[in-house]
């Protein structure tokens, strides 16, 4: 079982401009595939989320 927490914040709205969830900043593919990802893939998603937050801080609702 994975020890990597899901980035989901239960704010499930897709931004039509960015294609990212407004709550967790994941793409639909990242959201849909999360449960099948191994820990390395999940860590890579978390890194992309942090990059997205840094690039677009006004789009992130989650801390």
N, C-alpha and C positions, 0 to 999 in steps of 0.2 A: 504494500500500500504506500502511496506517495505521502511525503511529508511536506510537500510544497502546497501552501494555501492558495486557494482560488482568489483571483483579484476581484471577483464579483462583489459589487456593493448593493445589489438589488435595485439599481437605478438603470433599468433596461430600456434605453432609448437609443436608437441608432441615429447619429448625426448624418443627414443626407449629403452634406458637403465633404466631410472628412471620411465617411464610411466607418467611423469608430463609434463604439458604445460611449454614450456621454457619462456613464458611471465609472467604467473600468478602463476605457481607452483601448479595448481589444477590437479586432475585426470580427466579422461573423464567422470566418473560418477558424480563428483562434478560439472563439467561444464554443463553437460546435465541436471542435476537436479536443478540447481541454481534457475530458475524461479519458481519452485514449492516449494522451501524451505521456512520455516517460519524464522523469524529473529533469533531465537535461533540456528537453524541449520546453517544459514549463518555465525553467529558469530563463531560457531565451525569450520567452514571451514577456516575462517580468522585466527583462532588460529593455525590450522594445517599448514597453509601457513607460518606463522611466525616461527613455529618449523622447517619447511623444509628449510627456508632461513637460519636459524641459523646452521642447520646441514650441509647444502650444499651451502654456500654463492656464490660459483663460478657458480652455475646453474641459479641463479636468474638474469633476465634482468631488472626487474622492481625495483624501489626504495622501 
